[in-house]
Amino acid sequence: MKREVALPMLGFRAVPYDDADDEREFFVDGNVIYVNRGHPAYRKELKMGREVLKRHVLRIVASALAQNAYPESEALEYANRLIAGALAKL
């Protein structure tokens, strides 16, 4: 993820930042999902190729949306449904 990505249908934007000292994979501030390119998981996925990295970012976006919209007990199930739906359309 080299640049900001608008997600107009969802009302969010995904913005990369690079901070190896920050243990978070991502955080949400309002309608912006900040994706940490310095996180070890991001670096590992990057080495595996573009398609794997896309799926990694998709998981982050789905997790952020789910955490924003649902209680913790329901967020994982919702995130999984979002990911399954998105992958079916790829």
Secondary structure, DSSP 4 states (H G I P E B T S, - for coil): --S-EEETTTTEEEEEE--TT---SEEEETTEEEEETTSHHHHHHHHH-HHHHHHHHHHHHHHHHHHHHS-HHHHHHHHHHHHHHHHHH-
